Amino acid sequence: MKGAPSRPRGKRASRSKSKEHVADALRSVYQRAVDEDIPPEMLDLLGKLD
């Protein structure tokens, strides 16, 4: 029985860098959403729920 073909190390490293880039991009988008101000109209609507 033959073993699974080995991957070149370069591909694994580039995939890792690619995943890291995606993770950084997602963190950045999330942080911008968290930092965004809540529009006054939305705060007004939320206040009416009380």
N, CA and C atoms as a LAMMPS dump frame, in Angstrom:
ITEM: TIMESTEP
0
ITEM: NUMBER OF ATOMS
150
ITEM: BOX BOUNDS ff ff ff
-5.0000000000000000e+02 5.0000000000000000e+02
-5.0000000000000000e+02 5.0000000000000000e+02
-5.0000000000000000e+02 5.0000000000000000e+02
ITEM: ATOMS id mol type element x y z
1 1 1 N 0.852 -1.187 0
2 1 2 C 0 0 0
3 1 3 C 0.887 1.235 0
4 2 1 N 0.6 2.146 -0.878
5 2 2 C 1.39 3.37 -0.978
6 2 3 C 0.882 4.404 0.004
7 3 1 N 1.791 5.219 0.503
8 3 2 C 1.403 6.315 1.383
9 3 3 C 0.831 7.472 0.571
10 4 1 N 0.167 8.375 1.239
11 4 2 C -0.388 9.547 0.571
12 4 3 C 0.749 10.414 0.046
13 5 1 N 0.569 10.993 -1.128
14 5 2 C 1.632 11.855 -1.651
15 5 3 C 1.874 13.035 -0.721
16 6 1 N 3.12 13.349 -0.547
17 6 2 C 3.432 14.469 0.352
18 6 3 C 3.266 15.784 -0.386
19 7 1 N 2.838 16.774 0.348
20 7 2 C 2.672 18.117 -0.219
21 7 3 C 3.985 18.86 -0.156
22 8 1 N 4.221 19.665 -1.142
23 8 2 C 5.411 20.523 -1.033
24 8 3 C 5.23 21.495 0.122
25 9 1 N 6.297 21.767 0.824
26 9 2 C 6.21 22.653 1.988
27 9 3 C 5.768 24.058 1.615
28 10 1 N 6.105 24.508 0.452
29 10 2 C 5.73 25.85 0.013
30 10 3 C 4.229 26.042 -0.026
31 11 1 N 3.512 25.009 -0.479
32 11 2 C 2.047 25.125 -0.549
33 11 3 C 1.439 25.242 0.829
34 12 1 N 1.931 24.458 1.751
35 12 2 C 1.392 24.494 3.11
36 12 3 C 1.62 25.873 3.724
37 13 1 N 2.802 26.413 3.513
38 13 2 C 3.114 27.733 4.063
39 13 3 C 2.23 28.795 3.43
40 14 1 N 1.986 28.699 2.11
41 14 2 C 1.156 29.715 1.46
42 14 3 C -0.3 29.59 1.899
43 15 1 N -0.759 28.36 2.157
44 15 2 C -2.128 28.195 2.664
45 15 3 C -2.257 28.798 4.052
46 16 1 N -1.24 28.598 4.86
47 16 2 C -1.25 29.153 6.209
48 16 3 C -1.285 30.677 6.152
49 17 1 N -0.476 31.258 5.269
50 17 2 C -0.467 32.715 5.101
51 17 3 C -1.817 33.189 4.594
52 18 1 N -2.409 32.435 3.677
53 18 2 C -3.711 32.789 3.123
54 18 3 C -4.782 32.77 4.212
55 19 1 N -4.772 31.731 5.057
56 19 2 C -5.744 31.655 6.161
57 19 3 C -5.527 32.805 7.13
58 20 1 N -4.275 33.13 7.375
59 20 2 C -3.957 34.241 8.282
60 20 3 C -4.476 35.554 7.706
61 21 1 N -4.338 35.723 6.396
62 21 2 C -4.821 36.946 5.742
63 21 3 C -6.343 37.051 5.857
64 22 1 N -7.034 35.939 5.646
65 22 2 C -8.497 35.933 5.747
66 22 3 C -8.922 36.238 7.182
67 23 1 N -8.251 35.634 8.139
68 23 2 C -8.582 35.87 9.549
69 23 3 C -8.374 37.34 9.91
70 24 1 N -7.281 37.929 9.437
71 24 2 C -7.02 39.351 9.708
72 24 3 C -8.094 40.226 9.082
73 25 1 N -8.505 39.889 7.855
74 25 2 C -9.535 40.671 7.174
75 25 3 C -10.86 40.585 7.92
76 26 1 N -11.222 39.392 8.391
77 26 2 C -12.469 39.231 9.142
78 26 3 C -12.431 40 10.46
79 27 1 N -11.295 39.949 11.151
80 27 2 C -11.169 40.714 12.4
81 27 3 C -11.338 42.203 12.134
82 28 1 N -10.752 42.675 11.05
83 28 2 C -10.83 44.091 10.707
84 28 3 C -12.267 44.52 10.422
85 29 1 N -12.987 43.717 9.642
86 29 2 C -14.386 44.036 9.327
87 29 3 C -15.233 44.026 10.595
88 30 1 N -15.027 43.022 11.438
89 30 2 C -15.777 42.93 12.689
90 30 3 C -15.504 44.151 13.567
91 31 1 N -14.239 44.52 13.696
92 31 2 C -13.884 45.649 14.552
93 31 3 C -14.496 46.95 14.043
94 32 1 N -14.505 47.133 12.717
95 32 2 C -15.14 48.347 12.164
96 32 3 C -16.631 48.368 12.47
97 33 1 N -17.293 47.215 12.41
98 33 2 C -18.726 47.153 12.723
99 33 3 C -18.971 47.473 14.192
100 34 1 N -18.127 46.959 15.074
101 34 2 C -18.266 47.215 16.508
102 34 3 C -18.036 48.693 16.808
103 35 1 N -17.09 49.308 16.126
104 35 2 C -16.743 50.708 16.379
105 35 3 C -17.732 51.702 15.762
106 36 1 N -18.611 51.218 14.903
107 36 2 C -19.553 52.093 14.216
108 36 3 C -20.555 52.684 15.213
109 37 1 N -20.87 53.96 15.028
110 37 2 C -21.866 54.608 15.886
111 37 3 C -23.27 54.106 15.552
112 38 1 N -24.124 54.081 16.578
113 38 2 C -25.526 53.72 16.36
114 38 3 C -26.255 54.985 15.938
115 39 1 N -26.961 54.925 14.803
116 39 2 C -27.671 56.12 14.322
117 39 3 C -28.705 56.595 15.349
118 40 1 N -28.865 57.92 15.474
119 40 2 C -29.84 58.462 16.438
120 40 3 C -31.258 57.927 16.225
121 41 1 N -31.631 57.679 14.974
122 41 2 C -32.974 57.151 14.693
123 41 3 C -33.16 55.783 15.331
124 42 1 N -32.1 54.977 15.288
125 42 2 C -32.176 53.64 15.892
126 42 3 C -32.259 53.747 17.405
127 43 1 N -31.497 54.663 17.986
128 43 2 C -31.562 54.856 19.432
129 43 3 C -32.952 55.333 19.849
130 44 1 N -33.553 56.188 19.024
131 44 2 C -34.903 56.678 19.305
132 44 3 C -35.901 55.519 19.289
133 45 1 N -35.789 54.664 18.269
134 45 2 C -36.696 53.512 18.19
135 45 3 C -36.488 52.58 19.379
136 46 1 N -35.264 52.336 19.749
137 46 2 C -34.98 51.48 20.905
138 46 3 C -35.532 52.087 22.183
139 47 1 N -35.454 53.424 22.292
140 47 2 C -35.991 54.106 23.478
141 47 3 C -37.497 53.954 23.598
142 48 1 N -38.176 53.853 22.468
143 48 2 C -39.631 53.691 22.487
144 48 3 C -40.064 52.308 22.942
145 49 1 N -39.153 51.355 22.94
146 49 2 C -39.477 50.002 23.376
147 49 3 C -39.548 49.889 24.899
148 50 1 N -38.911 50.801 25.595
149 50 2 C -38.89 50.746 27.06
150 50 3 C -40.234 51.017 27.661
